[in-house]
Amino acid sequence: MYSTILTSDYQVSIPEKLCQQLALTTGQRFTLLTKGNVIILVPTPSLASLRGLMKGANSENYRDRTDEE
């Protein structure tokens, strides 16, 4: 278990070992979610990392712009 301190500038640092374990990098962006009194820090993927994510997906039976009612 890791712990950290909220600074007077409202900043929190992530321990180095946890960053290494999760392969976090400096400058990486995060989305903050709250659930009750819990703060969830979710790494926001870059657009480059999403490239090819849907490769090979079946695109049949999807409506397109010419299929209007």
PyMOL commands that set and color helices and strands:
alter all, ss='L'
color gray80, all
select helices_A, chain A and resi 16-22+47-50
alter helices_A, ss='H'
color red, helices_A
select strands_A, chain A and resi 30-35+38-43
alter strands_A, ss='S'
color yellow, strands_A
deselect
rebuild
show_as cartoon
